[in-house]
Amino acid sequence: MRVTPVCATLKSTTEDAPLNVRSAACRDATKVGEQQSGTTVERLSIVDGTAVDGTTVWQEVRQGSLRGFATGADLACP
């Protein structure tokens, strides 16, 4: 059995734009907030959503009072 490590926190890897946090795991979902590039967020769960940059992995995240979903394409373990 192969086990993939899961980080409790994730870091935004967006270059010149903020990380968009949405109400659902879909690029068309309402944007509930954003985080600056390099910001660390708490991972709450991993969900399947619409494809972004070749991945359907979305993360449910929280940072302070902001809670929502961000594409896994823009997040990495710190």
Number of C-alpha atoms within 10 A of each C-alpha: 3 4 5 6 7 10 12 13 17 21 20 23 21 17 11 8 11 17 22 20 25 23 17 20 23 19 18 10 12 13 16 14 15 16 17 16 17 17 16 20 21 17 19 15 11 17 16 14 19 15 16 15 9 8 13 16 17 24 25 22 22 18 15 7 5 14 19 21 28 29 27 23 18 20 22 14 13 14
